[in-house]
Amino acid sequence: MAVKNYRYLKYEAKELTAWVTLARPPYNIMTIDMIVEMNDLFQWLAIQADVKAIVLQGEDKIFSAGVDISEHTAEKAYQMIDGFHEVFRNIVQMDKPVIAAVRGAALGGGCELAIFCDIVIAGESARFGQPEIKVGIFPTMATIIFPRLVGRKRATELILTGDIIDARQAERIGMVNRVVPDAEVDDAVMQIVRKLSEYSAPVIQIARKAIYSAYDAEFPVALQRVEDLYLNHLMSLEDPAEGLKAFIEKRKPVWKNR
């Protein structure tokens, strides 16, 4: 896979997986230029058929301490927020599982980015929090994500106090999937990637799309959207028929990924 050379991102392909590293040490703070690079790379990855999953991590044992406050001025706020929100739109539209591998601090925009990923594997050194309130602003994406993950009351406390919690606390309240020793984060991520690689890629894509389409909808609307994806998209593929046939015949499916 040919990929651009980015100033603030590193890219590596491993086992049909794209490993994207936020590379602006020491704290991997996201500038407008870095956010532009992220959107460019995510849009490119979205159309790469040989990329089955994306892993997002930070360089130098820290995920990201957030966005660059010096660029969060009245003059640049629109550009910063619009670009940052576009990152999340690109993740949703990716149609590929996105896994966060978090070590060290994931604060502010870094926290929002990490916990928005489909699966979050945290090292024991990981810390999560939204300290924006302390500098007179609030975290836009956290107001959307946190209540859905941890409930309104916990979300309100975390956002309004700016408290920082450790990896085990984040796991207990549902912000992360799993906590492992820092040295085992990559292995834990690859275990998930290899498990996903055993299944039909388009089926995983449609299942992920169903989760997002139903996520914030009222039940009748959510059910209608999922039903449409199941009957009009999933069942038009060859792999569901193969999977069901293999189950009946007590053998391993041979996926055609179509």
N, C-alpha and C positions, 0 to 999 in steps of 0.2 A: 504494500500500500504506500503510495506516495503522499506525503503530507508536508504542508508548509513548515518552514522554520519560524517558530514564534519566539518572541523575546521573553515572555513571562509564563510560558507554558512548556512543559516537556511531554512528549508523547512516545509511547512504546506499545507495540503490538505483541501480545502473548496469548497463545492458544485461542485464537479468534476473539480475543478481548482487547479493547483499547484502554490502556492505562494512561490517564491524563493527570499530570502533576502540576499543581499550582506552584510556580517556581519564582517567587519574589521574596527570597529570604531577607531578614530572619523571620518575619512574621507572615509572609505571603499575603500582605494587605492588597486588596483589589483596587486598582486604579481604573479610570475610564478606559485607558488603552488596553489594560489587561482584560477587562470585561468585553471589549470589542473582539479581542482574540478568542475568548471563550465562545462567544456566539458564532464566530466564523468556524471554529473547530467543531463545535456541536452540530452545526448545519451540514458540515462536510461528513461527519461521522454518521449522520442520520441516513445518508444515501449509500453507505458502504455495505454491500450485501454480505461481505465476509467478516463483518464486525457483529458478533452476537450479543455482546454485553460491553458496558463501559464502566470502568472503575475510576473514581475521582479521589485524589489524595493530595496531601500537601508535602512540600519539601522540608527537610531538616527537622523532622519530628514535631511539626506543628501543622495543623490543617490550614486555618486562616484566622487572623484576628479581625477580619471584617473588611469593610470598604475604607478607602482613604478619606479621612475626615477633612483633610486640606482641600479636597475636591468637592466636598459636600457643601458648597456655598450656594447662595441664592441664584447666582449666575449659572452655576453648573449643575444644580440639583436635578433639573428636568433631564438633562443628558445622562447623569449618573443613574437615576431611578429608572428611566426608560430602558437603558441598556441592561441594567441589573435584572429587571423584570423579564426582559427578553430571554435571559439565560433560563429562567424557569419555564417560559413558554416553549423554548427549544427542548428542554428535558421532557416535558409532557408529550411533545410531538415526535419524540425520538423513535418510538415504537421498538425500543430495545431496553432491557433492564439496566438501570443505572445504580451502581453500588458505591457507597461512600466508605472509604477506609480512613478512619479518623484516629490520629495520634495527637496528643497535645491539645492546644487551645483551638476551639471552634467557636468563635465569638462574633456577635453582631451578624453581618452578612455572611460570615463563614459558617456560623451556626445554622442560619436559614438554608444555606446551600447544602450543607451536610444532611440535615434531617429531612430535606425535601426529597432526597434520593429514595429510590424504591426500597433499598435495603441498606442498613447502616451497621457496619462492624466497627466497634470502638476498641481501641487499646485502653489499658488501665490508666494511662496517663491523660486520656481525653477529658476535656472540660468543655461544658456547653453553657452559653448564656447570651442574653441580649442586653448589654449595658447602655444602649442608646439613650434611655431615659435620663441618664446621668449627664448627658451633654445637651439636653433640651430637644431631642427628637424622639421618634418612636420607630420601631422596626416594622416596615410595611408588610413584608412577607410573613413574619412571625405572627402577626395578628390574624392571618388567614390559616397558617399551618398549625400553630400551637393548639388552638381549641379543638381541632379535629384529631390531634394526636393524644393530647393529655387532658382534654376537658376544659371548659370555660374557666373554672375557678383556678386551677393550677396555671393555666395560660395567663390569666390576668395577673396573678402574683408574680410570675416570672418576668412578664413584660413591664409591669409597673414598678417592680423593685430593682430590676436589673441584676438579680442574684445569679451567681454562677454555680452550676452543679457539676458533680463529678460523673464519671462514666456509669458507675453502679446506680446512682440516683436516676440518671437518664434512662437506663435500662428498666428500672422499676416502674417508671411512669409511662413507658411506651415510646420514648423518643428514639431509642436505638434498638436494634434486634438482638445484638449479642456483644458481650464484653469479653475480651481475651487479653492475655499478656501482650504488650506491644510487639514483641518479637514474633508473635504468632498471627498478627493481623493479616499479613499477605496470604498465609496458608489458609486461614479461615475464609478469606475472600475467594481464593481459588477453589476451595471445596464447594462453595455455592456455584461458582461459574461452571465447574465441571458437571455438577448436578443439572444445571440448566441446559448444558450442551447435550445432555442425553435426550432431550425432548425436542419436539417440533418447533422450530423458530417462529413460523407464522402463527402457530397456536399460542405460543407465549406472547407474541405481539398483540394478538386480539384479546387475550385474557387481561393483559396490562391495560389495554385501551378500555376494556369494560370496567375495570376498577376506577380509572380516572373519570369515565363518563358518568358513573353512578355516584361518585364521591360526594358531590355537593348538591345533589338533586333530591327533590321530594320523591317519596317512594314510587308513586305511579309513573313519574317521568323516568326515574332510574331503572325501573323494571322494563319500561318500553325500550329504553336505549340498549340495555343488556340483551333483551330478547331479539332486537334487531341485529346486533352484532353476532349473536349465537346462530340465528336461523339464516340470515342473509350473507354473512361473511364466513363464520367458522365452518358451517356445514357445506359450503361450496368448495372447501379445500379437500384434497385427497387424504391428508394425514389423519383426520378424525376417523375416516372409514378404516384406514389401516390400523390405527390404534385399537379400535373396537374389535376388529377381526383378529388381531394378534392376541388380544385378551381371551377371546373365545377359544382360539387355537392353542392357548397356553404357550406362547412364544414371545420373544422380544420384538417390538415393532421395528420395521425398517422405514424410517422417516424419509420422505422425498422432499421435505421442506417446501411443500406447495399444496 
